[in-house]
Amino acid sequence: MMRRFTWFALAVCFPAILSAGSPYQGICVPFGGVKVVPRITEHQEGKILTFEHRFFNAASGPAYGSMGLVPSAGPLSLQEGTVPQAPGSLHFVTRNPDMDLLVTATPRGAMHRYAFFTPSGEPQKEGRILLDLSGAGDNPGSGENPGAGENHSSGIQWAGIRVEDPNTVTGNIINRADNETLHTYFAIRFSRPVKQFFATDSTIAPENYPLMGGPNLDAVFVFDLVRGGQQFVGDGVLEIQIAFSSIDALGALNNLKSEQDGKSFETLLWEAGQLWEKELRVITIDEPLGNEVLESHRALFYSALSQTMMYPALSHDADGRFRGNDNNIHTSEYHVNYAALYPGCMVRDALMTFIKPDRSRQFIASALAYYDRSVPKLLPGEGVLDKAMSQLTDACVKGILPASLTPRLLEAMTNTMQTPFQGLLSAARETGFVPAGAEPGSGSILLTKDFSYANWCLMVMASGAGQTETVNRIRPFVTAYQWLIDPETGYARERNSDLNWTVPADPSASSEPADSLTCRDALLFVPHNMADIVERTGGRKGFEKRLDSAVSFKELPYLYTWTASPWKGQEKIRKMMDAYSLEDETPAWFIFSAMGLYPLCPGTDQYVLGAPYFKKMTVRLEGGKVLTIEAPRLTEKNIYVKEVKWNGKVLDTSFITHGQLMEGGLLEFGMTANPVRGRSFRNEKLPYSYLKK
């Protein structure tokens, strides 16, 4: 089984992930601190390929700056596409000049191998690279992080380079992000001595001067690639080792030594593959080799699973030190410290709680450590901080945290939700909902829904701890979304702080349809209170009609659980799964849906049952338990669920609990080609709702 899994993980899923994205998704090791993103920009003389290194992984360019390496230091001709070699690597071939470029990732850095050759196959005598510290990867024109360059108060404030010796360069980046000044340090080791180096802006420093600095710093390094008239093995090849630190240049050098000293490119490539295989083996698809469609589905599954493991990002050095959000240096003695905790979605956090609870505990420890160092006493996150509230509540309810930690969790959640320093939360508490215009560029309806859910999370925790006063104080906010449901139509509408409805936007002036999720259907899904939504939209029949006409969104298929036609949801799940691509940015939805499970309301112990995507899957749970999910009669036509059995006994509920699954066992879906119209659920057979009807 493991041999079959390894073959698919290495030979099938990684070509899909490495070639996806725009222009390319980039590479890292699982939960690694550095992501290498190949970025291609047009130039009047050709294309420029930059390997952009993002510290703290996903979406960190604007926050921490980025360091780019430009092979050949200028324009070149790229062969179309990438040729992935193994997990965690990129491979580019260029012409004019002729180069073969390989990159692999490590937890705190990367290693590059550039081969410079002439068209006849002879090694080039000289090679050069450009070290880009200008922050060019953060501007809107790069296709990444649009709009970041428009904020002149953010971005790289200063960058510096220090040439330590002919083979070693260190440096630092000081970056402005929101209200923080952030620091990134790097160390670079070249396999060949630098014979010449200079800043592209000659006013910054004279040629070969070992210290350079400025707000828009680019430097070119030139190397001899041959040792003389006689050709030697390795001529024409330049290897570049890179490591990062948030502490200082010495920390970056130590990270470089601990991860890469004495290791060849092939060794690091193998280690990256082993790290990915170790993480991905938590779920295996146990169907034998099949047709092209099956194999494409299998590859897509592992690609999506790997996407869920690209963040949070490792943030401490090899010696345990890290720079905290208070800008002081700390040592991580009792937990692995992570950054970039909440760039994804609540479902991804629920997935980690399910398949990687030990990782989830580390993420929560990092969030609490962040809270302890926060002067205003806030959990990390943005907006109404619903992702942090969701993760902490979900982990606590599902029992992966010790009970002794509950008081700390509750303190952090209470102070975060009651803070006077978050304008959005203050406005919502004062009005009872998020009024229109309270957050520029954001929809007040969705923010109000998130505000309701975040308060529900706090209420769940406070109720479990017996804090009646807290429960009574926040109870009105748990249903804050009700303010934005038009009682005459049942549709969602924005409201001003004076309680007047806003005038609907002119559909012709909007890029979104008038009936989009962010407009009238935005409150068809309220995770913690679906029974109330069903009643306010006309009961089971009225709710079903609304779902039938709604613009598709990821949770929509599972909402048919509250109607007389759950089979419609199963039909939609299959269509959405078949249409899924790696650009959808919802990989956790795809993983859960493939298993026939979905955490519709993180913070409860329930998974709503859907329809699986494969005939047999195995999930290796914490403690050595094994969950097997089978659908023996599943085919392209047999997409409807006739019945579900748990360990041989028919389930008469529309959900299964986390506790049941963690015991391990067999979850079996009986599939059929025709809709099962008599199979529906009511009352206690339905998933949790705050207001049961």
N, C-alpha and C positions, 0 to 999 in steps of 0.2 A: 504493500500500500504506500509506504513512504517513498519507495523508489518511483512509483507512478506519480506521486505528488511532486517530488523533486523535479521530475522531467517537465511537468507542466509549469511549475513555478519558474523554472529557469528558462525553458525553451519557448513557452507560449505566452505567459502573462506579461513578462517584462518587455518584449517587443511592443506590445500594445501600449503599455504605460509610457515607455520612453519616446514613442513617436507621437504621443497625443499632445494636445495643447496648442497654444498660439503665442509665439511660433513653436515652442517646445515646452513641455512641462518642467523639465529639469530633474535632477537626481539628488538623493540624499540616502543615508542609512535610516532605518526605522527610528523615529523620534530623535533624530540627530540634530545637532545645533547649527549645521550649515547646509544650505541648499545651493547647488550649482545650476544656474539657469542659462542655457545658451540663448543669447539675444542677438537677432540679426537686424541691422538697420541699413537702409539704402543710402548709398553715397554716389556722388556723380562719377566716381571712378570704379564703382562696383559695390559689392556688399561688404559690410564690416561685421565680423563675428566676434562677439564679446562673451566670454564666460563670466557671468556675473555671480559673485559669491554673496549670498545673503546670510548674514549672521542671525541666529535665532530663527532660521528656517522661513516658514511661509509668511509672505506679506510683510517682511521685515525691512524692505528697502527704504521706505520713507522714515521708519522709526530709527533704524540703526545705521543707515547709509549702506552702501554696498561697495565691494571691491571687484573691479573687472580686470580680466586679462584678455588682451587683444592679440591673438597669434599673428605674426608677421607685422604687427604694429600698423596695420592699415588695410585697405580694400583687398579682397580676394574673390575668387570664383568658387562658389560652393556647389558640390554635387547635391542634388535634391535629396532631402530626407536625412535621417540618422540611421546608423547601422548598429543597433545595440549588441554588445558583446556578451554581457552577463548582467545580473542584477546590480544596480548601482553604478552603471557606467554609460558613457556617451562616446560615440565614435563619429567623427566627421572626416571627410576627404575633400580637399580643395585642389583647385587648379589655378595656376598663374597667381601666386606661386604654388608649386606642388607640395602639399603637406598632408600628413596623416596625423589626426589629432585624437587622442584618447584621454578621457577624464574618469576618475573614480572618486567616490566620496568616503570620508571617515567620519566618526562622530563629531569631531571638532574641526574638520578641515577637508582637504581634498588633495589629490595628486594628479598632475597632468604629465602626459608624455607626448611631445611634439616631434615628429620626424620630418625634417626638411630635405626634399629631394629635387633634383632637376628632372625635366621631362624624360631624360634618357635613363633615369633610375640612379644616377650618381648622387651622393650626399652633397648638399649645398655647403659652401665653405663658411657662410656667415648666416646667422639667424638673429631675429630681433622680436621682442614682445613689447607691448605697451601696457603699463600698469595704470589703470583708470581709477582715480580716486575723486573724480569730479562730481559723482552722483548723477551722471547722465542717465543711469538706469531708472532713476526716480522721476523723470520728466514725462509729461503726457505723451510726447511723441514716440516713446519707446514701446507703447502698447501695453505697458505694465503700470499698475497703480495710476490710472488716469486721474488727472487733476491734482496730483501731489505736488507738481512743480508750480502750481498757481499760488500756493501759500508761501509767501516770501519769508514768513517767520519760522518756517521749518526747512529741513534739508541739511546737507553737510555745511557746517560752519567753518571747519578747518580740517585739513588732512596733512599728515607729515610722513616723511620717509627718512630712514637712517640706514645707510649702507654700512653694515657692521664689518664685513670682510668681503672678499671677491665672490663668495658664494652665498652670503646671507644678507637679507634685507629685513628690517623690522619697520613698523610704522603704526600710526594710529589715525582714527577718524573720530572727530567730535561732531555730533549730530544733534540737531534741534527737532524734537518731536512733541507736539502739543505743548505741555507745560514743563517738559523735562529736557535736560541736557544729557545725552547718552554717549557712552564711550565704547569704541571697538578698537582692539589692538590686533595686529597680525604679525606673523613671522613667515618669511619665504626663504626656502633653500633651493638653490639652483645646482643641478648636477655638473655644470660647467662654470668656470669663473667668468664674471662679467668683465669684458675688456673695455667697455665704454658705456656711460649712462648720462642722461641729461633730461631736464624738464622740457616739455614741449613749449612752454612759455619761458624763453631764455631770461626774462627779467626776474624769475623766481630764484635761480641759482646758476652759477657758472657750470660748465660741463665738468663731469666727474667730481663735483663737490658732494661729499657724502651726506649732507643734510639738506633737505628740501621741505618746504611747507607753504601752504596757501589754501584758499577756499575752493579753487578750481585746479587741482593738481593732477597732472598726467606726467608720467615719466617713461622714457624709452630705455630699454636695456639691450645691449648688443653683445653677441657671443660668437666666438670661433667654434665652428662645429666639426672641424677636422684638426688632427694633430700634426699634419705635415703632408709630404708628398705621398707617403704610403698610406693605403686605406686600412683602417682598423674597424673591428666590430664595434658598433655603437656610434660610428661617425654619422653626423647628420641628425642625431637624436639629442633632444634636450628634455630633461625631466625637472618638474617644478613641484616641490612639496610646500603646502600651505596649511597653516593652522591659525585659529583665532582665539581670542580671550576678551572678556569684558574687564579684566583686572589691570593688566599691564603687558608690556612687550615680553617681559620675562615669563609671564604666564603663557603667552602664545608660544614661546620657544619651548617651554616645558611640555605643552600639549603636543607640539610637533615631535619632540623626542619620545614621549610616551606612546604615541600612536603610530609613528612612522619610522623611527630609527631602526636601521638594519633590515628593513622590509623592502622588497622589490614592488614594482607596480603590480605584478601578477599576484603577489601575496595579498596586497591590499584589496585587489579586485576579488579574490577568493573570500577574504574576510567579509567584505560587503555582502557577497552572495550568501554567506553563512548566516549573517545577521538577519537578512530578509527571510531566509528559509525558516529560521527558528521562530520568527514572529508569525509567518503566514501558515505554518503547519497547525495552528490552532483550529482551523476549519479545513476539511478536505472534502472534495467532491468525488464520491466513490463510484461514479459511473465508469464503465470501461470506455476505451477509445470509440468515438462515434463519428458521425458525419461532420461536415464542415460547419453546420449550424451549431451543433452541440459544442464543438471545440471553440468556436467564437464566443459562445456564452460562457464557457469555462474560463477562457482567457480574460473576458470582461470582468468576471467575478473576482479573480485574483488581482486584477488591476485596480478595481474599486476597493478591495480590501487593503491593498498597499497604500492607496490614497488616504485611507482613514488613519494610517500610522505615520504620516509625515509630520505631525504635530500633536501635542505640544513639543517644544524643542528643548533639548538638553542645554542647560545654561551655566553649569559650573565647570571649572577647570578640572584637569586630571587629579589635582591635589585637593579637590573639594571646595575650593574658594569660588565665590561668585559675587558680582556686584548687585546689590539689592535695589529695589525701587526707591530706597532712601539714599542711594548713591554711596552707601558705605560698603565696605568689603566684609563679607560674611563667609563662614565655613559651614558647608553642609555636612553635619555630623550624623544625622539620623534619617535623612531622606535624600533622594536624588532630586535636585532642584530643576524645575522646568519653567520656561517662559513661553510666550505665545499660547496662553492657556485657552483662550476662547475665540479663535478666528473662525471656527466651524459652526456646528449646529448642536442642539441639545441631543438629537438622536445619535450623533457620533459619540458624545459622552456616555450615553446609555449603552452603546455598543461596547465601549471599553469596560464599563462596569460588568457587562455580561461575559465577554470573552477574555478580558485581561484585567481582572479586579485588582491585581497587585499594582499594575501600572496606574490604575485609577486612584488607588490610595496615595501614590506618589504625587499625582496631579493635585489632589485635594490638599495634601500636605504643603505643596508649593503655594496653593491659593491662600491657605491659612497663614503661611509665613509672609506672603505679600501683605495680607491684612494686618498682621502684627507690626509690620514696618511702615504701614501707611499712616501718615500724620492725621488725615481726616477720618481714619478708620473705615476704609472701603475695601471690599473685595475687588479683584481685577475685573475688567470688562468695560463695556460701553453701554449707552442708552439706559434702559431700566435694569440692567444687570441680571436679566432673567436667565442667561446661560449659567452664570455662577450659582444662582439660587437653585436652578434645576439640578445641576451636577451634585451639589452637596445634599439636597433632599433625596434624590434618587439613590445615591450611594448609601445614605443612612437607612432609608426605608427597605432597601434590598439586603441590608445586613452585612455589608462588606467592611463596615467601620466598627470599631469597638464602642460600646455604649458610653464609656467614659469620655469620649470625644464630643458627645452631643452638646454639652453646655458651651463648648468653644464654638461649635458650628452655629448654634443658636445665637450666641452673642454677635458673631460676625455678620450673620444674616440680618439680625434685628438692627444693628447699627448702620448697615449698608442701606437698608430700605427706609430708615428714618433720618438719614443724613440731610442736613440743611445745605450741603455743598453741591448737590446735584440738582441743577435747575429743573430738569425734566421731571424728576421725582417730586420735587417741591410743588411744581405746577399741577401735577396729577393729584397730589394729596389735597391741595387747596380746592381744586375744581371737582374732584371726584373722578376725573378722566383726563386724558392728555388732550388739551384743546388744540384746535387747528392752528397751525403756525408756531406751535411751541418749540418744534425742532425743525430748523430749516432743512429742506430736502428729504424729510421723512414723513411717512403717512401716519397721521395721528391715530387712525383706526388700529393699525397693526401694533403701534406702540402701546395703545390702551389695552389691547389684548395681552401683550407681553407684561404690562404692569399688573393686570389682573392675575395672570398666572404666577408672576413672581411673588405677589402677596399670598396667593394660595399656598405656594411652597413654604413661605414663612409660617403660615397658619398651621400647616401639617406638622412642622417641627415644633412650634409652640404648643400645639394641642397635645402632642406626644409627651412633652415635658411638663404638662399641667399648668402652663402659664396662661390662665384664663384671661387676665387683663390684656395681654398682647393679642390674644385671639379676638376679643371683643373690639379692640381698637382698630384692627385691620380688616375685620369682617366686611365692612361696606366696600372695600377696595377689591375684594375677591370677585365681585360681580360688576366692576367698573365698566366693562364692555357694554353692559345693558344700556348705558346712557347713549350709546351710538347706534342703537338699533331703532330704526323708524317704526313706531308701533302700527302705522297704517299699512306699510308695505312689507315689513320684516327685513328690509334691506339695511345694510350698514351705511351710515352717513357721517361725515365729519360734523363736529359741533364747535362753536366758539365758546369762549369762557363765560359769555353771558347767557349760555344755554340755547341760543338761536342756532338753527341749522345753517351750515354754509351753503352758498349757492352752488349747485353741481357744476363742475367744470364743463366747458364746451367740448364735447367729444371730438370735434373737428380740430381742436387745438391741442389734443393730447396724442401721444404716440401709443397709448394704451387704449384698448376698447373700453367703452363705457361700463361694461359688465365684468371688468377684470377682477381678479382676486383682491386688488388693492382698492376696489370700489365697493359695489353692492354685495359681493360674495365674501368679503374679507372676514366676516364673522360666522361663516358656515362651519368653521372649525375653531373651537375653543377647547383646548385639550382637557381641561379639568372640569368642564361643565357641559357636556354634550347633551344631556337630557334636557337642560334648560333651552339650548339652542333649537332642539327638535320641536319643543312646544311653541317657541316664539316664531317658528317658520311654518306653522300650520299642522303640527303633528307628523306622524310617520309618513302619511301620504304626501302632505305638503312638502316635507323635508326631502322626500325622494324626488319629487318634481324639481325642486331647487337644485339638487345634485345632478339630475339629468341634464339641466341647462347650464350648469356652471362651467366656467373656464377651468381647465384641468390644473390641479396642483397635487403635490405628492401625497398628501394625506387623504385626498378625496376618495379613493377606492375603499378605504377602511371605514369611512363614514356610513357606507351602505349597511353596516352592521346594525344601525339604528332604524333601518327600514324593513319592510317585508321582503326585500329582494337583495339579500347579501350576494347573490350570484352576479349581480351587476358589478359589484366591486371586484369580484374575482376576474371578471372579463376585462375590466379596466386595468387591473394589476398586470395581467399578461401583456396587454397592448403597451403599457408604459414600460415594462421590463424589456420588451422587444425593441422599443424605440430608444432605450437608454444609451447614452454615450459618455465617455470620460470627461467631456466638457460640461456635464450637467452639474457638477459641484455638489451632488447629493449622494456620495458613495455609500454612506451609512444606510440610507434608505434602500439602496439596491441590495446591500448585504442582508439586511433584515428581511426584506421582501423575498429574496431568494430562499430564505429558510422558512417562509410561511408564517413569520412572526413580525409584529411591529409594536414598539413602545409608544403608543399613541399619546400617552400621558406620563412622561417621566416624572417620577415622584410617587407613583403607585408601584405595586409589585406585579402588575399585569402586562401581558403582551397580547394584543389583539391577534386573532388567528386570521391569516389570509390564505394564499395559495402558493405552494412552493414552486421553484423554478427548475429543480433537478430531482431525479428519481431517488437519489440517496446522498445524504451529507452527514458528516461526522464532526461534532464539535467537542474538542477536548477541554473540559472544564477544570476549574481550580480543584485541587485535591485529588486529581487522578480520575474523577468521574467522567463518563462519556455520554454525550447526548447524540442519539441517532435520529435523523429525520428522513422518513421514507415516503415516497409516493409511487408505488410500483406500477400503477396503471397510467402514470402521467405521460401524455403524448402532446403533439401539437394541437390535437383536437380535444383531448381529455383535459380541459383546463378548469372544470368546475368541481367544487368540493362536495362530495356526497355525505361524508362523515369524517370525523377526526377521532382517533383513538390514542389514549395515553397509556402505555404499558398494557395494551390489549383491551382496555376498557373505554367505551365510547364516552367522549366528552360532550356534555349537554350544555356547555357554556360557550360563549363567543371568545373566550380568552383562556390563557393558561398562566399560572403564576410563576414568578421568578424562583420561588422556593421549590416548586415541583421540578422545574428544569434543572436546577442545581444538584438535585439528587441523581441526575442521570437517568437514562431510560430510552424508550422508543416512542417517538411521536410519529404516528402514521396517518397520512392523508389518503382517504379513499377518493379517487378521481373518476369523473365521468364526462361524457361528451355533451350532455344536455344540462341546462340549468336545473338546479334542484329548487323548485319554486316553493315547496312547503317548508323549507329549512330556514327558520328565522328565530329571533331571540327577543325576550321581553324581561322586564323587571330585573331580578337579581342575576339573570343569565347574561345581561348586558355588562359591558365594562363600567368601571367606576365613573360616577358623576357626582359633583359636589352637591347639587340639588337633585335628588332622586324624585321622580314623579311616579 
